[in-house]
């Protein structure tokens, strides 16, 4: 019995269940929370998008699927910091104003738009490869050789 492999597979295949837990808690909180106290529910949805996107990224078999899943995954990852800030600000009784909310969320959306248009400007990466690696099975290579 290979214990490290068993633990790794349990963690990887537990990600969809974690996502389901995040979405369920987010839906319950979204409908039960007062109108101004919904940042935590949105934070849970962003975590769910990131976790499920990461699970799909680990299972991607070709480069096109991997890049598509990564776009979805990074939307959740880019929304985590502003939603976390808005949740903490609301929790401490010092809610952020509309201007800060727009700037924080707008910055994340702008970064996601830059990722979606990467083929035009190559700001995130110039080329991406998905290659077999003898030590870890497969890996993503971003302009450098890691194996």
C-alpha positions as CSV (number, residue, x, y, z in Angstrom):
1,X,0.0,0.0,0.0
2,X,1.4,3.4,-1.1
3,X,0.3,5.8,1.7
4,X,1.6,9.0,0.2
5,X,-0.3,8.3,-3.1
6,X,-3.4,7.4,-1.1
7,X,-3.3,10.7,0.8
8,X,-2.7,12.7,-2.3
9,X,-5.5,11.0,-4.2
10,X,-7.8,11.6,-1.2
11,X,-7.0,15.3,-1.2
12,X,-7.4,15.7,-4.9
13,X,-10.7,13.8,-5.1
14,X,-12.0,15.6,-2.0
15,X,-11.9,18.9,-3.8
16,X,-15.4,18.5,-5.5
17,X,-16.9,17.7,-2.1
18,X,-15.2,20.8,-0.6
19,X,-16.7,22.8,-3.5
20,X,-20.1,21.4,-2.8
21,X,-19.8,22.4,0.8
22,X,-18.7,25.9,-0.1
23,X,-21.7,26.3,-2.5
24,X,-24.2,24.9,-0.1
25,X,-23.0,27.2,2.7
26,X,-22.9,30.1,0.4
27,X,-26.5,29.6,-0.8
28,X,-27.7,29.2,2.8
29,X,-25.9,32.4,3.9
30,X,-27.0,34.3,0.8
31,X,-30.7,33.8,1.5
32,X,-30.5,34.1,5.3
33,X,-28.1,37.1,5.6
34,X,-29.3,40.7,5.8
35,X,-28.9,42.7,2.6
36,X,-25.6,44.3,3.6
37,X,-24.0,41.2,5.0
38,X,-23.6,39.0,2.0
39,X,-19.9,39.3,1.4
40,X,-19.1,36.0,3.2
41,X,-21.5,34.1,0.9
42,X,-19.8,35.7,-2.2
43,X,-16.4,34.8,-0.7
44,X,-17.6,31.2,-0.4
45,X,-18.7,31.2,-4.1
46,X,-15.3,32.5,-5.1
47,X,-13.6,29.8,-3.1
48,X,-15.8,27.2,-4.7
49,X,-14.9,28.4,-8.2
50,X,-11.2,28.3,-7.3
51,X,-11.3,24.9,-5.7
52,X,-13.4,23.3,-8.5
53,X,-11.3,24.9,-11.2
54,X,-8.2,23.6,-9.5
55,X,-9.7,20.1,-9.4
56,X,-10.5,20.3,-13.1
57,X,-7.1,21.6,-13.9
58,X,-5.5,18.6,-12.2
59,X,-7.5,16.3,-14.4
60,X,-7.0,18.2,-17.7
61,X,-5.5,16.0,-20.4
62,X,-4.9,18.5,-23.2
63,X,-3.7,22.1,-23.3
64,X,-6.9,23.6,-24.6
65,X,-9.0,22.2,-21.7
66,X,-6.4,23.2,-19.2
67,X,-6.3,26.8,-20.4
68,X,-10.1,27.0,-20.4
69,X,-10.3,25.6,-16.9
70,X,-7.5,27.9,-15.7
71,X,-9.5,31.0,-16.8
72,X,-12.5,29.9,-14.7
73,X,-10.2,29.0,-11.8
74,X,-8.4,32.3,-11.8
75,X,-11.7,34.3,-11.7
76,X,-12.3,32.7,-8.3
77,X,-8.7,33.3,-7.3
78,X,-8.8,36.9,-8.3
79,X,-12.0,37.6,-6.5
80,X,-10.8,36.1,-3.2
81,X,-8.8,39.2,-2.0
82,X,-11.4,41.9,-2.5
83,X,-14.2,39.8,-1.2
84,X,-12.1,38.9,1.8
85,X,-11.4,42.5,2.4
86,X,-15.1,43.4,2.1
87,X,-16.1,40.6,4.4
88,X,-13.6,41.6,7.1
89,X,-14.5,45.3,6.7
90,X,-18.1,44.5,7.2
91,X,-17.4,42.1,10.1
92,X,-15.5,44.7,12.0
93,X,-18.3,47.2,11.6
94,X,-16.3,49.5,9.3
95,X,-17.9,48.7,5.9
96,X,-16.0,49.9,2.8
97,X,-17.7,52.6,0.9
98,X,-19.1,52.2,-2.6
99,X,-15.9,53.7,-4.1
100,X,-13.6,51.2,-2.4
101,X,-15.9,48.3,-3.3
102,X,-15.9,49.3,-7.0
103,X,-12.1,49.8,-7.1
104,X,-11.3,46.5,-5.4
105,X,-13.7,44.4,-7.5
106,X,-12.9,46.4,-10.6
107,X,-9.2,45.6,-10.2
108,X,-9.9,41.9,-10.0
109,X,-12.1,42.1,-13.1
110,X,-9.5,44.0,-15.0
111,X,-6.8,41.4,-14.1
112,X,-9.2,38.7,-15.3
113,X,-9.8,40.6,-18.5
114,X,-6.1,40.8,-19.1
115,X,-5.8,37.0,-18.6
116,X,-8.6,36.4,-21.1
117,X,-6.9,38.6,-23.7
118,X,-3.4,37.2,-23.1
119,X,-3.2,36.0,-26.7
120,X,-3.2,39.7,-27.9
121,X,-0.5,41.1,-25.5
122,X,1.3,38.1,-23.8
123,X,1.3,39.9,-20.5
124,X,0.9,36.8,-18.4
125,X,2.8,34.3,-20.4
126,X,4.2,34.0,-23.9
127,X,3.8,30.2,-24.5
128,X,2.4,27.3,-22.5
129,X,3.2,23.6,-22.9
130,X,1.7,20.5,-21.4
131,X,4.5,17.9,-21.3
132,X,4.9,14.4,-19.8
133,X,7.4,14.4,-17.0
134,X,9.0,11.2,-15.6
135,X,8.9,12.4,-12.0
136,X,5.4,13.7,-11.7
137,X,3.4,12.4,-14.7
138,X,2.6,15.8,-16.4
139,X,3.2,19.4,-15.8
140,X,2.6,22.8,-17.2
141,X,5.7,24.6,-18.6
142,X,5.6,28.4,-18.8
143,X,8.7,29.3,-20.9
144,X,11.1,27.3,-18.9
145,X,12.2,23.7,-18.5
146,X,11.5,22.3,-15.0
147,X,12.2,18.6,-15.3
